[in-house]
C-alpha cells in the first residue's frame, strides 16, 4: 500500500506541475529572458531595432494533465483512507 501511495503522489505532483505550466505561470519569465537576450547580443539588438516587437511565448497544452491529476489525487485519498481504516 505504501508504494501505491507513493506512485499516486508522484502522479499528483507531475499533474500539478503540468497544470501550472499549462496555465502560463512561466510565460513572463520566458518573455523576459527573450527580451534580455535580444538586447544584449548584437544580432538580437539589430533585429529588435528593425522589428521592435517580440512575440509573447504561448504556454504548451497537454491532453493528459487533468486525467493524471485526478487519478493521482484519487489514489492518494483512497490509500490514505484505507491506511487509516485498516491500520
Secondary structure, 3 states (H helix, E strand, C coil): CHHHHHHHHHHHHHHHHHHHHHCCCCHHHHHHHHHHHHHHCHHHHHHHHHHCCCCCCCCCCCCCHHHHHHHHHHHHHHHHHHHHHHC
